[in-house]
Amino acid sequence: MALPPGVLGAATTHMSAPGSSSSPATPTRRGTELALLGFGLGLVVLAFVLISENQSQKLKPEILLYIAGYAALFGVAHLAVRKFAPYADPLILPCAGLLNGLSIAMLYRLDPALAQLALESGHGYSNAAPKQLLWTALSLVAMVAVLWGVKDHRTLSRYGYTFGLVGLVLLVLPGVLPCSISCVGGAKLWIIIGPVSIQPGEFAKVLIILFVAAFLVAKRDLFTIAGRKVLGLELPRPRDLGPLLIAWAIAILVLMIETELGASLMFFGTVLAMVYLATERSAWVWIGIVLFMGGATLADRMFVHVQQRVANWIDPFADRGDTGYQMVQSLVSLGSGGMAGAGLGAGHPELVPVVSSDFIVTAFGEELGFIGLAAMIVIYMLLALRGLRSGLAVRDTFGKLLAGGLSFLLMWQMFVVIGGVSKLIPETGLTAPFLSAGGSSLLASYVIVALLLRISDAARRPQASRPKPQAPIAEASTVLVERPT
């Protein structure tokens, strides 16, 4: 379904969203959601059984604890969605739950191997699978809290600038802290206090998307007025480039103080995508690409950390014993998986450094093969596409941009992660949503799920039972803007 000439320029005030009939008989589809959660539970159980059989040739009793905990958590999550967002899309939670369950299973499979390697090297190791199950519980609590607290997503547009300010502070905070409490692997992305570590950038990306969505709705004229035509492109007026230039400058600032390419790439790419989603004007994309290329060239000239990652991308085998070791091991691991994989628990993904977080996709690629990894990518795509579908169906402009931005973020982040571990693009150190070990990424991912559930609930809810809009920006009517000839 297209929205010419753009989300902000479409005359959506007279369009009816799918499922927005005033009839109270609109199906909630919660039974479908429960059935899909049950199917996902079956796949997770199968994964645990295969891992246990391949590692010890017997079923270990502790897998029942993981399975029971996983089933209980998502059973409660389903009941919460049934109560607080009864008309939400029935595929969003099952897709996230399946990926999360496979993550716990993979971490359970990696724990013994990583513990053995740590013992041989004289280091300690703490099992990641129990922590991931605990973080899953906390993340689902956060998801339910958002569903309970945000009755109408349009009210969030009131606080757009507040979200933007807080998001910016969280984004740059690790960069200004001492390296002793913020540095991991050469990048300043963390806040480490004793045994607790938090990655503020994971929460910043959600807050910044909320800000950008509210800003694009409030400042629509900046993006709908065309300037001159150059080579067939309708370029914006120079004075209207301010927001995109500011986003580019912030991305460069983050790169300078945190020496992390991934966070900058995520921030600028998502802002650019949302601007295009709002206008459908290709000129913004080309301007963004030019700015990105300029920023990438500048980063390559200024930062040794970026230079090293580019060198490892071009030829990791040139220094395979040191800086290129991680990438070489990742490529060997993916290559040994082949089409069908070695089987869960039958490979050796533990030989890849940081395999439980940044390179967990490599572990799935080796043991599930190309077919299994492709199936997981399809699940990500399905999750993102259901979010985009909800954005198309919801009637308000803020909801359309918010759903589009959050959905694009999931797809974009997975592209960057998979591209990095497979040497398609330079490795950035980003984590895979729902898969990588760690609490910050999982918490932020489930906040995204909660917002998509809320928006999809608004899109499918019968007209008579919808809450009245309370935010002036969110309820602003859209207008049809004709392009100049």
C-alpha positions as CSV (number, residue, x, y, z in Angstrom):
1,M,0.0,0.0,0.0
2,A,1.7,3.3,-1.1
3,L,1.2,6.7,0.5
4,P,2.0,9.1,-2.3
5,P,3.7,11.6,-2.1
6,G,4.8,10.6,1.4
7,V,3.5,10.0,4.9
8,L,3.4,13.7,5.7
9,G,2.0,14.6,2.3
10,A,-0.7,11.9,2.1
11,A,-4.3,12.8,2.5
12,T,-4.8,10.2,5.2
13,T,-7.5,11.9,7.1
14,H,-10.1,10.4,4.8
15,M,-8.6,6.9,4.6
16,S,-9.9,4.0,6.8
17,A,-7.3,1.8,8.4
18,P,-7.7,-2.0,7.9
19,G,-9.7,-3.4,10.8
20,S,-10.9,0.0,11.9
21,S,-14.6,-0.8,11.4
22,S,-16.9,0.4,14.2
23,S,-18.2,-3.1,14.5
24,P,-17.5,-4.6,17.9
25,A,-17.0,-8.0,16.3
26,T,-13.5,-7.2,15.1
27,P,-11.4,-10.3,16.0
28,T,-8.6,-9.7,18.5
29,R,-6.5,-12.6,17.1
30,R,-5.1,-13.4,20.5
31,G,-5.8,-17.1,19.9
32,T,-3.5,-16.9,16.8
33,E,-0.9,-15.3,19.0
34,L,-1.1,-18.0,21.6
35,A,-0.9,-20.7,18.9
36,L,2.2,-19.1,17.4
37,L,3.8,-18.8,20.8
38,G,3.2,-22.5,21.3
39,F,4.8,-23.3,18.0
40,G,7.8,-21.1,19.0
41,L,8.0,-23.0,22.3
42,G,8.1,-26.3,20.4
43,L,11.1,-25.0,18.3
44,V,12.9,-23.8,21.5
45,V,12.3,-27.2,23.2
46,L,13.7,-29.0,20.1
47,A,16.8,-26.7,20.2
48,F,17.4,-27.6,23.8
49,V,16.9,-31.3,23.2
50,L,19.4,-31.3,20.2
51,I,22.0,-29.4,22.2
52,S,21.7,-31.7,25.1
53,E,21.9,-34.8,22.9
54,N,24.8,-33.6,20.9
55,Q,26.8,-32.4,23.9
56,S,26.3,-35.2,26.4
57,Q,24.2,-37.9,24.5
58,K,21.5,-37.6,27.1
59,L,18.8,-35.2,28.2
60,K,20.0,-33.0,31.0
61,P,17.5,-32.2,33.7
62,E,18.3,-28.5,33.8
63,I,16.9,-27.9,30.4
64,L,13.5,-28.4,31.9
65,L,14.1,-25.4,34.1
66,Y,14.9,-23.2,31.1
67,I,12.0,-24.5,29.1
68,A,9.5,-24.0,32.0
69,G,10.9,-20.5,32.7
70,Y,10.6,-19.5,29.1
71,A,7.1,-20.9,28.7
72,A,5.9,-19.2,31.9
73,L,7.4,-15.8,31.0
74,F,5.8,-15.7,27.5
75,G,2.5,-17.1,28.9
76,V,2.3,-14.1,31.2
77,A,3.4,-11.8,28.4
78,H,0.6,-13.1,26.3
79,L,-2.0,-12.5,29.0
80,A,-0.7,-9.0,29.4
81,V,-1.1,-8.3,25.7
82,R,-4.5,-9.8,25.8
83,K,-5.5,-7.3,28.6
84,F,-3.7,-4.1,27.6
85,A,-3.5,-4.4,23.8
86,P,-6.2,-6.9,22.8
87,Y,-6.2,-5.9,19.1
88,A,-2.4,-5.9,18.7
89,D,-0.8,-7.7,15.7
90,P,-0.6,-11.4,16.6
91,L,2.8,-12.0,15.0
92,I,4.9,-9.4,16.7
93,L,5.3,-11.0,20.1
94,P,5.7,-14.6,18.8
95,C,8.5,-13.5,16.4
96,A,10.4,-11.7,19.2
97,G,9.8,-14.6,21.6
98,L,11.1,-17.2,19.2
99,L,14.3,-15.3,18.6
100,N,14.7,-14.7,22.3
101,G,14.2,-18.4,23.0
102,L,16.8,-19.5,20.5
103,S,19.2,-17.0,22.0
104,I,18.8,-18.6,25.5
105,A,19.3,-22.1,23.9
106,M,22.5,-21.0,22.1
107,L,23.9,-19.4,25.2
108,Y,23.2,-22.6,27.1
109,R,25.0,-24.5,24.4
110,L,28.0,-22.0,24.5
111,D,28.4,-21.9,28.3
112,P,30.3,-25.2,28.8
113,A,32.7,-24.6,25.9
114,L,33.4,-21.0,27.0
115,A,33.9,-22.1,30.6
116,Q,36.4,-24.7,29.5
117,L,38.3,-22.2,27.4
118,A,38.3,-19.7,30.4
119,L,39.6,-22.5,32.7
120,E,42.4,-23.3,30.3
121,S,43.5,-19.7,30.1
122,G,43.3,-19.2,33.9
123,H,40.3,-16.9,33.8
124,G,36.9,-17.1,35.4
125,Y,33.6,-17.5,33.6
126,S,30.0,-16.9,34.6
127,N,27.3,-18.7,32.6
128,A,25.4,-16.4,30.3
129,A,22.2,-18.5,29.8
130,P,20.7,-18.0,33.3
131,K,21.5,-14.3,33.1
132,Q,19.8,-14.1,29.7
133,L,16.7,-15.8,31.1
134,L,16.7,-13.3,34.0
135,W,17.1,-10.4,31.6
136,T,14.2,-11.8,29.5
137,A,12.0,-11.6,32.6
138,L,13.0,-8.0,33.3
139,S,12.6,-7.1,29.6
140,L,9.1,-8.5,29.5
141,V,8.3,-6.6,32.7
142,A,9.4,-3.4,30.9
143,M,7.3,-4.3,27.9
144,V,4.2,-4.8,30.0
145,A,5.0,-1.6,31.9
146,V,5.0,0.3,28.6
147,L,1.8,-1.3,27.4
148,W,0.2,-0.4,30.7
149,G,1.6,3.1,31.0
150,V,1.1,4.2,27.3
151,K,-2.6,3.9,26.6
152,D,-2.3,5.9,23.5
153,H,0.9,6.2,21.5
154,R,0.0,9.7,20.3
155,T,0.5,11.1,23.8
156,L,4.3,10.4,23.4
157,S,4.5,13.2,20.8
158,R,4.0,15.7,23.6
159,Y,7.4,14.9,25.0
160,G,9.3,14.6,21.7
161,Y,12.0,17.3,22.6
162,T,12.4,15.8,26.1
163,F,13.0,12.4,24.5
164,G,15.5,13.9,22.1
165,L,17.4,15.7,24.9
166,V,17.5,12.6,27.1
167,G,18.5,10.4,24.2
168,L,21.3,12.7,23.2
169,V,22.7,12.7,26.7
170,L,22.5,8.9,26.9
171,L,24.2,8.7,23.5
172,V,27.2,10.8,24.4
173,L,27.5,10.0,28.2
174,P,29.9,7.0,27.9
175,G,32.2,9.1,25.7
176,V,32.7,11.8,28.4
177,L,33.2,9.3,31.2
178,P,36.7,7.9,32.2
179,C,37.8,5.0,30.2
180,S,38.1,2.9,33.3
181,I,34.2,2.7,33.6
182,S,33.3,3.0,29.9
183,C,35.8,1.3,27.6
184,V,35.3,-2.2,26.3
185,G,37.2,-3.5,23.2
186,G,38.5,0.0,22.3
187,A,35.0,1.6,22.2
188,K,33.5,3.8,24.9
189,L,29.9,2.6,24.9
190,W,29.4,1.3,28.4
191,I,28.8,2.5,32.0
192,I,30.4,-0.1,34.2
193,I,29.8,0.0,37.9
194,G,31.1,-3.1,39.7
195,P,29.5,-6.2,38.2
196,V,26.8,-4.2,36.5
197,S,27.3,-2.8,33.0
198,I,24.8,-0.7,30.9
199,Q,24.9,0.4,27.3
200,P,23.0,3.7,27.3
201,G,23.1,3.9,23.5
202,E,20.6,1.0,23.3
203,F,18.0,3.2,25.0
204,A,19.1,6.3,23.3
205,K,18.1,5.0,19.9
206,V,14.5,4.4,20.9
207,L,14.2,7.9,22.5
208,I,15.8,9.5,19.4
209,I,13.3,7.8,17.1
210,L,10.5,9.2,19.3
211,F,11.9,12.6,19.0
212,V,12.5,12.4,15.2
213,A,8.9,11.2,14.6
214,A,7.5,14.1,16.7
215,F,9.8,16.6,15.0
216,L,9.0,15.5,11.5
217,V,5.3,16.0,12.2
218,A,5.7,19.3,13.9
219,K,8.1,20.7,11.2
220,R,6.5,19.2,8.2
221,D,6.9,22.4,6.1
222,L,10.7,22.1,6.2
223,F,10.5,18.7,4.4
224,T,7.6,19.2,2.0
225,I,8.7,22.4,0.3
226,A,10.9,21.7,-2.7
227,G,13.7,23.8,-3.9
228,R,15.4,23.7,-7.3
229,K,15.6,20.8,-9.6
230,V,19.1,19.5,-10.3
231,L,19.6,16.5,-12.7
232,G,15.9,15.6,-12.2
233,L,16.2,15.7,-8.4
234,E,14.0,18.1,-6.4
235,L,16.5,19.3,-3.9
236,P,15.4,20.9,-0.7
237,R,16.1,24.5,0.0
238,P,19.5,25.0,1.6
239,R,18.0,26.5,4.8
240,D,15.9,23.3,5.3
241,L,18.9,21.0,5.4
242,G,19.5,22.0,9.0
243,P,17.9,19.0,10.7
244,L,19.8,16.5,8.5
245,L,23.1,18.4,9.0
246,I,22.6,18.4,12.8
247,A,22.0,14.6,12.7
248,W,25.2,14.2,10.7
249,A,27.2,16.4,13.1
250,I,25.9,14.4,16.1
251,A,26.9,11.1,14.4
252,I,30.4,12.5,13.8
253,L,30.5,13.7,17.4
254,V,29.6,10.3,18.8
255,L,32.2,8.7,16.5
256,M,34.9,11.1,17.8
257,I,34.3,10.7,21.5
258,E,33.3,7.0,21.6
259,T,35.4,5.7,18.7
260,E,32.5,3.5,17.7
261,L,31.3,3.3,14.1
262,G,28.2,1.2,14.8
263,A,26.4,3.7,17.0
264,S,27.0,6.6,14.5
265,L,25.9,4.4,11.6
266,M,22.7,3.4,13.4
267,F,21.8,7.0,14.4
268,F,22.3,8.7,11.1
269,G,20.9,5.8,9.0
270,T,17.7,5.7,11.0
271,V,17.2,9.5,10.9
272,L,17.7,9.5,7.1
273,A,15.3,6.6,6.7
274,M,12.6,8.4,8.7
275,V,13.1,11.6,6.7
276,Y,12.6,9.6,3.5
277,L,9.6,7.8,4.9
278,A,8.0,11.2,5.7
279,T,8.7,12.8,2.3
280,E,9.4,10.0,-0.3
281,R,11.8,12.4,-1.9
282,S,14.9,10.7,-3.2
283,A,16.9,14.0,-2.9
284,W,17.1,13.5,0.9
285,V,18.6,10.0,0.4
286,W,21.2,11.2,-2.0
287,I,22.2,14.1,0.2
288,G,22.4,11.7,3.2
289,I,24.6,9.3,1.2
290,V,27.0,12.2,0.3
291,L,27.1,13.2,3.9
292,F,27.7,9.6,5.0
293,M,30.6,9.2,2.5
294,G,32.1,12.4,3.7
295,G,31.8,11.4,7.3
296,A,33.2,7.9,6.7
297,T,36.2,9.4,4.8
298,L,36.8,11.8,7.7
299,A,36.6,9.0,10.3
300,D,39.0,6.8,8.3
301,R,41.6,9.6,8.3
302,M,41.2,10.6,11.9
303,F,40.7,7.4,14.0
304,V,43.1,4.5,14.2
305,H,40.2,2.3,15.5
306,V,38.2,2.8,12.3
307,Q,41.3,2.4,10.1
308,Q,42.0,-1.0,11.8
309,R,38.4,-2.2,11.2
310,V,38.5,-1.1,7.6
311,A,41.8,-2.9,7.1
312,N,40.4,-6.1,8.7
313,W,37.4,-5.8,6.3
314,I,39.6,-5.5,3.3
315,D,42.0,-8.4,4.2
316,P,41.6,-10.0,7.6
317,F,44.2,-12.7,6.7
318,A,46.9,-10.1,6.5
319,D,47.1,-10.1,10.3
320,R,45.2,-13.3,11.1
321,G,47.2,-13.9,14.3
322,D,46.3,-10.6,15.9
323,T,43.9,-7.9,14.7
324,G,42.3,-10.0,12.0
325,Y,41.9,-13.1,14.2
326,Q,38.3,-12.5,15.1
327,M,37.1,-11.9,11.5
328,V,39.1,-14.9,10.2
329,Q,37.6,-17.2,12.9
330,S,34.1,-15.9,12.0
331,L,34.6,-16.6,8.3
332,V,35.9,-20.1,9.1
333,S,33.0,-20.8,11.4
334,L,30.4,-19.6,8.8
335,G,32.1,-21.6,6.1
336,S,32.2,-24.8,8.1
337,G,28.5,-24.6,8.7
338,G,27.8,-24.9,5.0
339,M,24.2,-25.1,3.8
340,A,22.7,-27.3,6.6
341,G,25.0,-26.6,9.5
342,A,26.9,-28.8,11.9
343,G,23.9,-29.2,14.2
344,L,23.1,-27.5,17.5
345,G,25.8,-28.4,19.9
346,A,28.0,-30.2,17.3
347,G,30.2,-27.3,16.0
348,H,32.9,-25.2,17.5
349,P,31.6,-21.6,17.5
350,E,33.3,-21.0,20.9
351,L,36.6,-20.4,19.0
352,V,35.2,-17.1,17.7
353,P,36.1,-14.3,20.2
354,V,33.0,-12.5,21.8
355,V,30.8,-15.1,20.2
356,S,28.1,-14.8,22.8
357,S,27.4,-11.1,22.0
358,D,28.8,-9.3,18.9
359,F,29.3,-12.6,16.9
360,I,26.4,-14.7,18.1
361,V,25.1,-14.7,14.5
362,T,28.2,-16.6,13.6
363,A,27.4,-19.4,16.1
364,F,23.9,-19.8,14.5
365,G,25.5,-19.8,11.0
366,E,27.9,-22.6,11.9
367,E,25.4,-24.8,13.7
368,L,22.2,-24.1,11.7
369,G,23.9,-23.4,8.4
370,F,22.8,-21.0,5.6
371,I,19.3,-22.5,5.6
372,G,18.8,-22.0,9.4
373,L,20.4,-18.5,9.4
374,A,18.2,-17.5,6.4
375,A,15.1,-18.7,8.3
376,M,16.1,-16.5,11.3
377,I,16.5,-13.5,9.0
378,V,13.0,-14.2,7.6
379,I,11.7,-14.0,11.2
380,Y,13.4,-10.6,11.6
381,M,11.9,-9.5,8.3
382,L,8.5,-10.7,9.3
383,L,8.7,-8.8,12.6
384,A,9.8,-5.6,10.9
385,L,7.2,-6.0,8.1
386,R,4.4,-6.4,10.6
387,G,5.6,-3.2,12.3
388,L,5.5,-1.4,8.9
389,R,2.1,-2.8,8.2
390,S,0.8,-1.4,11.5
391,G,2.3,2.0,10.6
392,L,0.4,1.9,7.3
393,A,-2.8,1.0,9.0
394,V,-2.8,3.5,11.9
395,R,-4.5,6.8,11.1
396,D,-2.2,9.3,12.7
397,T,1.0,10.6,11.2
398,F,3.0,10.3,14.3
399,G,2.2,6.6,14.6
400,K,3.1,6.0,11.0
401,L,6.5,7.6,11.4
402,L,7.2,6.0,14.8
403,A,6.3,2.5,13.6
404,G,8.3,3.0,10.4
405,G,11.3,4.2,12.3
406,L,11.3,1.4,14.9
407,S,10.8,-1.3,12.2
408,F,13.6,0.1,10.0
409,L,15.8,0.2,13.1
410,L,15.4,-3.6,13.5
411,M,16.1,-4.3,9.9
412,W,19.0,-1.9,9.7
413,Q,20.7,-3.2,12.8
414,M,20.5,-6.8,11.7
415,F,21.9,-5.9,8.2
416,V,24.8,-4.1,9.9
417,V,25.4,-7.1,12.3
418,I,25.2,-9.8,9.7
419,G,27.1,-7.7,7.2
420,G,29.9,-7.2,9.7
421,V,30.4,-10.8,10.8
422,S,30.3,-12.0,7.2
423,K,32.8,-9.4,5.9
424,L,30.2,-7.7,3.7
425,I,30.8,-4.4,5.4
426,P,33.3,-3.4,8.2
427,E,32.5,-4.9,11.5
428,T,30.9,-2.4,13.8
429,G,30.4,-4.2,17.2
430,L,26.6,-3.8,17.2
431,T,24.6,-6.5,19.0
432,A,21.9,-8.6,17.3
433,P,18.4,-7.7,18.8
434,F,16.9,-10.5,20.9
435,L,19.9,-12.8,20.2
436,S,23.0,-11.3,21.7
437,A,23.8,-11.8,25.4
438,G,23.3,-8.7,27.5
439,G,20.5,-6.8,29.2
440,S,20.6,-3.4,27.6
441,S,20.0,-4.6,24.1
442,L,17.2,-7.0,25.2
443,L,15.5,-4.3,27.3
444,A,15.5,-1.8,24.5
445,S,14.3,-4.4,22.0
446,Y,11.3,-5.2,24.1
447,V,10.5,-1.5,24.5
448,I,10.4,-1.4,20.7
449,V,8.1,-4.5,20.7
450,A,5.8,-2.8,23.2
451,L,5.5,0.4,21.1
452,L,4.8,-1.7,17.9
453,L,2.1,-3.6,19.8
454,R,0.5,-0.4,21.0
455,I,0.5,1.1,17.5
456,S,-0.9,-2.1,15.9
457,D,-3.6,-2.2,18.6
458,A,-4.6,1.3,17.7
459,A,-4.6,0.4,14.0
460,R,-6.9,-2.6,14.5
461,R,-9.1,-1.4,17.4
462,P,-12.8,-0.8,16.5
463,Q,-13.4,2.9,16.0
464,A,-15.9,3.2,18.8
465,S,-13.5,2.0,21.5
466,R,-10.5,4.1,20.4
467,P,-9.2,6.7,22.9
468,K,-9.6,10.3,21.8
469,P,-6.3,12.0,20.7
470,Q,-4.8,14.1,23.4
471,A,-1.6,15.4,21.8
472,P,-2.0,18.4,19.3
473,I,0.9,17.2,17.2
474,A,-0.4,13.7,16.9
475,E,-3.9,14.7,16.0
476,A,-2.8,17.3,13.4
477,S,-4.5,16.6,10.1
478,T,-2.4,15.8,7.1
479,V,-2.6,17.7,3.8
480,L,-2.0,16.9,0.2
481,V,1.0,18.9,-1.0
482,E,1.5,19.1,-4.8
483,R,5.0,19.0,-6.1
484,P,6.1,22.1,-8.2
485,T,6.4,21.5,-11.9
